Amino acid sequence: MKQRNNLDTNKWEIEVFCTGTKNRNNGCNNRLLVSKNDIFIQSESKRSLLPFTYMTICPLCGKITRIPEEKLPYQIRKELIYKYLGI
């Protein structure tokens, strides 16, 4: 049986491009190196949590950029949701 690789969430990072969001002005298109501490959840209500999106703020232009859920490992998503809910 293979052992599952444990993800070190403290060292995890992802590259994204500052695109802004649909409802706002376009971002600056710079490449950003984002850690889990740079990501926040934006939701209509903490009560239902759904629908929600993972977001980050570009340090260069200040625009908010969406991070697709499928680009985030399960453990990172779980930690972000717990943090958002205050668990």
DSSP file (Angstrom, degrees, kcal/mol; ACC not computed):
  #  RESIDUE AA STRUCTURE BP1 BP2  ACC     N-H-->O    O-->H-N    N-H-->O    O-->H-N    TCO  KAPPA ALPHA  PHI   PSI    X-CA   Y-CA   Z-CA
    1    1 A M              0   0    0      0, 0.0     2,-0.3     0, 0.0     0, 0.0   0.000 360.0 360.0 360.0 134.7    0.0    0.0    0.0
    2    2 A K        -     0   0    0      1,-0.0     2,-0.4     0, 0.0     0, 0.0  -0.593 360.0-124.5 -83.2 143.8    1.3    3.4   -0.9
    3    3 A Q        -     0   0    0     -2,-0.3     2,-0.2     1,-0.1    -1,-0.0  -0.711  28.6-114.5 -86.3 137.6    1.5    6.1    1.7
    4    4 A R        -     0   0    0     -2,-0.4     2,-0.3     1,-0.1    -1,-0.1  -0.485  30.8-112.3 -70.8 136.7   -0.4    9.3    0.9
    5    5 A N        -     0   0    0     -2,-0.2     2,-0.5     1,-0.1    -1,-0.1  -0.542  28.9-134.7 -69.7 129.4    1.9   12.4    0.4
    6    6 A N        -     0   0    0     -2,-0.3     2,-0.5    -3,-0.0    -1,-0.1  -0.737  14.5-133.3 -87.2 132.5    1.3   14.9    3.2
    7    7 A L        -     0   0    0     -2,-0.5     2,-1.3     1,-0.0     3,-0.1  -0.734   6.5-140.3 -86.9 124.9    1.0   18.4    2.0
    8    8 A D    >>  -     0   0    0     -2,-0.5     3,-1.4     1,-0.2     4,-0.7  -0.720  19.7-172.3 -82.7  96.0    3.0   20.9    4.0
    9    9 A T  T 34 S+     0   0    0     -2,-1.3    27,-0.4     1,-0.3    -1,-0.2   0.696  77.6  64.3 -68.0 -18.6    0.3   23.7    4.0
   10   10 A N  T 34 S+     0   0    0      1,-0.2    -1,-0.3    -3,-0.1    27,-0.1   0.744 111.0  36.3 -75.2 -21.7    2.7   26.2    5.6
   11   11 A K  T <4 S+     0   0    0     -3,-1.4    -2,-0.2    24,-0.0    -1,-0.2   0.459  90.0 120.7-106.4  -4.0    5.0   26.0    2.5
   12   12 A W     <  +     0   0    0     -4,-0.7    24,-0.6    -3,-0.0     2,-0.3  -0.361  33.5 165.9 -67.3 137.5    2.3   25.7   -0.1
   13   13 A E  E     -A   35   0A   0     22,-0.2     2,-0.3    -2,-0.1    22,-0.2  -0.974  17.8-159.9-146.5 157.8    2.1   28.4   -2.8
   14   14 A I  E     -A   34   0A   0     20,-2.4    20,-3.3    -2,-0.3     2,-0.5  -0.993  17.7-128.6-139.5 145.5    0.4   28.9   -6.1
   15   15 A E  E     +A   33   0A   0     -2,-0.3     2,-0.3    18,-0.2    18,-0.2  -0.833  35.5 164.6 -94.3 130.1    1.1   31.2   -9.1
   16   16 A V  E     -A   32   0A   0     16,-2.3    16,-3.8    -2,-0.5     2,-0.4  -0.931  32.7-121.5-135.7 162.4   -1.9   33.2  -10.4
   17   17 A F  E     -A   31   0A   0     -2,-0.3     2,-0.8    14,-0.2    14,-0.2  -0.877  30.1-112.5-105.5 139.8   -2.3   36.2  -12.6
   18   18 A C        +     0   0    0     12,-2.4    11,-2.1    -2,-0.4    12,-0.1  -0.588  51.7 154.1 -71.0 109.1   -3.9   39.3  -11.5
   19   19 A T        -     0   0    0     -2,-0.8     8,-0.9     1,-0.2    -1,-0.2   0.509  39.3-139.8-114.1  -9.7   -7.1   39.4  -13.6
   20   20 A G  B     -B   26   0B   0      6,-0.3    46,-0.6    43,-0.1     2,-0.3  -0.299  35.6 -73.6  70.8-170.1   -9.5   41.4  -11.4
   21   21 A T    >   -     0   0    0      4,-0.5     3,-1.2    44,-0.2    44,-0.0  -0.792  36.2-105.3-120.4 166.9  -13.1   40.1  -11.3
   22   22 A K  T 3  S+     0   0    0     -2,-0.3    -1,-0.1     1,-0.3     4,-0.1   0.879 119.3  47.0 -56.1 -41.1  -15.9   40.3  -13.8
   23   23 A N  T 3  S+     0   0    0      2,-0.1    -1,-0.3    -3,-0.0     2,-0.2   0.520 113.1  53.1 -84.2  -5.1  -17.7   43.0  -11.9
   24   24 A R  S <  S-     0   0    0     -3,-1.2     3,-0.1     1,-0.2    39,-0.0  -0.642  99.5 -70.1-121.2 178.0  -14.6   45.2  -11.4
   25   25 A N        -     0   0    0     -2,-0.2    -4,-0.5     1,-0.1    -1,-0.2  -0.247  63.8 -86.9 -63.9 157.7  -11.9   46.7  -13.6
   26   26 A N  B     -B   20   0B   0     -6,-0.2    -6,-0.3     1,-0.1    -1,-0.1  -0.298  45.9-117.7 -63.6 150.6   -9.4   44.4  -15.1
   27   27 A G        -     0   0    0     -8,-0.9    -8,-0.1    -3,-0.1    -1,-0.1  -0.062  28.4 -98.4 -78.8-173.1   -6.3   43.6  -13.1
   28   28 A C        -     0   0    0      2,-0.1    -9,-0.1    35,-0.1     3,-0.1   0.480  44.3-129.3 -89.8  -3.4   -2.7   44.4  -13.9
   29   29 A N        +     0   0    0    -11,-2.1     2,-0.1     1,-0.2   -10,-0.1   0.598  55.5 148.4  65.2  13.6   -2.0   40.9  -15.3
   30   30 A N        -     0   0    0    -12,-0.1   -12,-2.4   -13,-0.1     2,-0.4  -0.493  54.1-109.8 -74.9 149.5    1.1   40.5  -13.2
   31   31 A R  E     -A   17   0A   0    -14,-0.2     2,-0.4    -2,-0.1   -14,-0.2  -0.674  37.7-162.9 -81.2 130.8    2.1   37.0  -12.0
   32   32 A L  E     -A   16   0A   0    -16,-3.8   -16,-2.3    -2,-0.4     2,-0.7  -0.917  18.6-143.5-118.3 141.1    1.6   36.6   -8.3
   33   33 A L  E     -A   15   0A   0     -2,-0.4     2,-0.4   -18,-0.2   -18,-0.2  -0.919  30.3-168.1-101.4 111.2    2.9   34.0   -5.9
   34   34 A V  E     -A   14   0A   0    -20,-3.3   -20,-2.4    -2,-0.7     2,-0.2  -0.858  10.5-165.4-110.6 131.2    0.1   33.4   -3.5
   35   35 A S  E >   -A   13   0A   0     -2,-0.4     3,-1.7   -22,-0.2     4,-0.4  -0.581  42.6 -97.8-102.3 172.9    0.2   31.4   -0.2
   36   36 A K  G >  S+     0   0    0    -24,-0.6     3,-1.0   -27,-0.4   -23,-0.1   0.804 123.5  61.3 -62.0 -27.3   -2.8   30.2    1.8
   37   37 A N  G 3  S+     0   0    0      1,-0.2    -1,-0.3   -27,-0.1   -27,-0.0   0.657  99.8  55.6 -73.4 -14.6   -2.5   33.3    4.1
   38   38 A D  G <  S+     0   0    0     -3,-1.7    19,-0.5    18,-0.0     2,-0.4   0.521  94.3  86.0 -91.3  -7.5   -3.1   35.5    1.0
   39   39 A I  E <   +C   56   0C   0     -3,-1.0     2,-0.3    -4,-0.4    17,-0.2  -0.758  52.6 176.7-101.3 139.3   -6.4   33.8    0.2
   40   40 A F  E     -C   55   0C   0     15,-2.7    15,-3.2    -2,-0.4     2,-0.4  -0.924  27.8-116.4-133.6 163.3   -9.8   34.7    1.6
   41   41 A I  E     -C   54   0C   0     -2,-0.3     2,-0.5    13,-0.2    13,-0.2  -0.836  19.1-160.3-101.4 135.8  -13.3   33.5    1.1
   42   42 A Q  E     +C   53   0C   0     11,-2.6    11,-2.2    -2,-0.4     2,-0.3  -0.975  23.9 160.9-115.2 123.8  -15.9   35.8   -0.3
   43   43 A S  E     -C   52   0C   0     -2,-0.5     9,-0.2     9,-0.2     3,-0.1  -0.951  48.1-127.4-141.0 156.6  -19.5   34.6    0.4
   44   44 A E  S    S+     0   0    0      7,-1.0     2,-0.3    -2,-0.3    -1,-0.1   0.817  96.8   3.7 -72.3 -30.0  -22.9   36.1    0.4
   45   45 A S     >  -     0   0    0      6,-0.3     4,-2.3     1,-0.1    -1,-0.3  -0.967  52.0-145.1-158.2 135.7  -23.6   34.7    3.9
   46   46 A K  T  4 S+     0   0    0     -2,-0.3    -1,-0.1     1,-0.2    -2,-0.0   0.768 100.8  67.2 -69.7 -24.4  -21.6   32.8    6.6
   47   47 A R  T  4 S+     0   0    0      1,-0.2    -1,-0.2     2,-0.1    -2,-0.0   0.939 119.3  16.5 -62.7 -47.7  -24.9   31.1    7.4
   48   48 A S  T  4 S-     0   0    0      2,-0.1     2,-0.9    -3,-0.1    -2,-0.2   0.743  81.8-161.5 -97.3 -25.5  -25.2   29.2    4.2
   49   49 A L     <  +     0   0    0     -4,-2.3    -5,-0.1     2,-0.1    -3,-0.1   0.078  46.4 133.3  65.5 -25.5  -21.5   29.6    3.0
   50   50 A L        +     0   0    0     -2,-0.9     2,-0.1     1,-0.1    -2,-0.1  -0.832  51.3  33.0-103.8 143.8  -22.7   28.8   -0.5
   51   51 A P  S    S+     0   0    0      0, 0.0    -7,-1.0     0, 0.0     2,-0.3   0.652  85.9 148.2 -77.7 151.0  -22.1   30.2   -3.0
   52   52 A F  E     -C   43   0C   0     -9,-0.2     2,-0.3    -2,-0.1    -9,-0.2  -0.960  27.8-154.7-141.9 162.1  -18.6   31.3   -2.2
   53   53 A T  E     -C   42   0C   0    -11,-2.2   -11,-2.6    -2,-0.3     2,-0.5  -0.961  21.7-118.4-136.5 154.6  -15.3   31.9   -4.0
   54   54 A Y  E     +CD  41  67C   0     13,-0.6    13,-3.1    -2,-0.3     2,-0.3  -0.808  42.6 178.4 -91.7 130.7  -11.6   31.9   -3.1
   55   55 A M  E     -CD  40  66C   0    -15,-3.2   -15,-2.7    -2,-0.5     2,-0.3  -0.876  19.8-169.1-133.3 160.1  -10.1   35.3   -3.6
   56   56 A T  E     -CD  39  65C   0      9,-1.9     9,-3.1    -2,-0.3     2,-0.5  -0.971  22.0-127.0-143.0 158.1   -6.8   37.2   -3.3
   57   57 A I  E     - D   0  64C   0    -19,-0.5     7,-0.2    -2,-0.3     6,-0.1  -0.921  25.1-123.1-108.6 129.0   -5.9   40.9   -3.5
   58   58 A C     >  -     0   0    0      5,-2.9     4,-1.8    -2,-0.5   -41,-0.0  -0.545  12.1-152.2 -69.1 125.5   -3.1   41.9   -5.8
   59   59 A P  T  4 S+     0   0    0      0, 0.0    -1,-0.2     0, 0.0   -27,-0.0   0.654  92.5  52.6 -73.0 -13.4   -0.4   43.8   -3.8
   60   60 A L  T  4 S+     0   0    0      3,-0.1    -2,-0.0   -30,-0.1    -3,-0.0   0.887 129.5   8.1 -89.6 -43.2    0.6   45.7   -6.9
   61   61 A C  T  4 S-     0   0    0      2,-0.1    -1,-0.0     0, 0.0    -4,-0.0   0.546  90.7-124.0-117.7 -10.9   -2.7   47.2   -8.1
   62   62 A G     <  +     0   0    0     -4,-1.8     2,-0.2     1,-0.3   -35,-0.0   0.524  60.5 141.9  81.6   4.9   -5.1   46.3   -5.3
   63   63 A K        -     0   0    0     -6,-0.1    -5,-2.9     1,-0.1     2,-0.4  -0.493  52.8-118.9 -79.6 150.5   -7.6   44.4   -7.5
   64   64 A I  E     -D   57   0C   0     -7,-0.2     2,-0.4    -2,-0.2    -7,-0.2  -0.756  28.7-164.7 -89.7 133.9   -9.3   41.3   -6.3
   65   65 A T  E     -D   56   0C   0     -9,-3.1    -9,-1.9    -2,-0.4     2,-0.3  -0.972  15.3-129.9-122.7 134.5   -8.6   38.1   -8.3
   66   66 A R  E     -D   55   0C   0    -46,-0.6   -11,-0.2    -2,-0.4   -47,-0.1  -0.595  14.0-151.4 -80.3 140.2  -10.6   34.9   -8.1
   67   67 A I  E     -D   54   0C   0    -13,-3.1   -13,-0.6    -2,-0.3     5,-0.1  -0.967  24.6-118.9-111.9 119.4   -8.7   31.6   -7.6
   68   68 A P    >   -     0   0    0      0, 0.0     3,-1.9     0, 0.0     4,-0.4  -0.306  15.3-131.3 -59.6 135.0  -10.5   28.6   -9.1
   69   69 A E  G >  S+     0   0    0      1,-0.3     3,-1.9     2,-0.2     8,-0.1   0.852 104.3  63.3 -54.5 -38.6  -11.4   26.0   -6.5
   70   70 A E  G 3  S+     0   0    0      1,-0.3    -1,-0.3     4,-0.0     4,-0.1   0.658  96.1  59.2 -66.8 -13.9   -9.9   23.2   -8.7
   71   71 A K  G <  S+     0   0    0     -3,-1.9    -1,-0.3     2,-0.1    -2,-0.2   0.570  92.9  80.9 -87.1  -9.7   -6.4   24.8   -8.4
   72   72 A L  S <  S-     0   0    0     -3,-1.9   -58,-0.0    -4,-0.4     5,-0.0  -0.849  83.7-122.3-101.8 128.1   -6.5   24.5   -4.6
   73   73 A P     >  -     0   0    0      0, 0.0     4,-2.3     0, 0.0     3,-0.4  -0.275  28.4-110.3 -61.7 153.6   -5.6   21.2   -2.9
   74   74 A Y  H  > S+     0   0    0      1,-0.2     4,-2.7     2,-0.2     5,-0.2   0.891 116.9  53.4 -52.2 -46.7   -8.3   19.8   -0.6
   75   75 A Q  H  > S+     0   0    0      1,-0.2     4,-2.1     2,-0.2    -1,-0.2   0.870 109.3  48.6 -61.9 -38.1   -6.3   20.5    2.6
   76   76 A I  H  > S+     0   0    0     -3,-0.4     4,-2.4     2,-0.2    -1,-0.2   0.935 111.9  48.6 -67.1 -46.5   -5.8   24.2    1.7
   77   77 A R  H  X S+     0   0    0     -4,-2.3     4,-2.4     1,-0.2    -2,-0.2   0.917 111.0  51.5 -58.6 -43.4   -9.6   24.6    0.9
   78   78 A K  H  X S+     0   0    0     -4,-2.7     4,-2.4    -5,-0.2    -1,-0.2   0.926 110.6  47.2 -60.3 -46.8  -10.4   22.9    4.2
   79   79 A E  H  X S+     0   0    0     -4,-2.1     4,-2.4     1,-0.2    -1,-0.2   0.889 111.9  50.7 -63.1 -39.7   -8.2   25.2    6.2
   80   80 A L  H  X S+     0   0    0     -4,-2.4     4,-2.3     2,-0.2    -1,-0.2   0.893 111.0  47.9 -66.3 -40.1   -9.5   28.3    4.5
   81   81 A I  H  X S+     0   0    0     -4,-2.4     4,-2.4     2,-0.2    -2,-0.2   0.925 112.1  49.2 -66.5 -44.5  -13.1   27.3    5.2
   82   82 A Y  H  X>S+     0   0    0     -4,-2.4     5,-2.7     1,-0.2     4,-1.0   0.914 112.3  48.8 -60.1 -42.9  -12.4   26.5    8.9
   83   83 A K  H ><5S+     0   0    0     -4,-2.4     3,-0.5     1,-0.2    -1,-0.2   0.919 111.3  49.8 -62.5 -43.4  -10.6   29.9    9.2
   84   84 A Y  H 3<5S+     0   0    0     -4,-2.3    -2,-0.2     1,-0.2    -1,-0.2   0.884 114.5  44.0 -63.6 -39.5  -13.6   31.7    7.5
   85   85 A L  H 3<5S-     0   0    0     -4,-2.4    -1,-0.2    -5,-0.1    -2,-0.2   0.564 112.3-119.3 -83.5  -8.2  -16.1   30.0    9.8
   86   86 A G  T <<5       0   0    0     -4,-1.0    -3,-0.2    -3,-0.5    -4,-0.1   0.805 360.0 360.0  76.1  29.5  -13.9   30.6   12.9
   87   87 A I      <       0   0    0     -5,-2.7    -4,-0.2    -6,-0.2    -5,-0.1   0.435 360.0 360.0 -90.8 360.0  -13.5   26.9   13.7
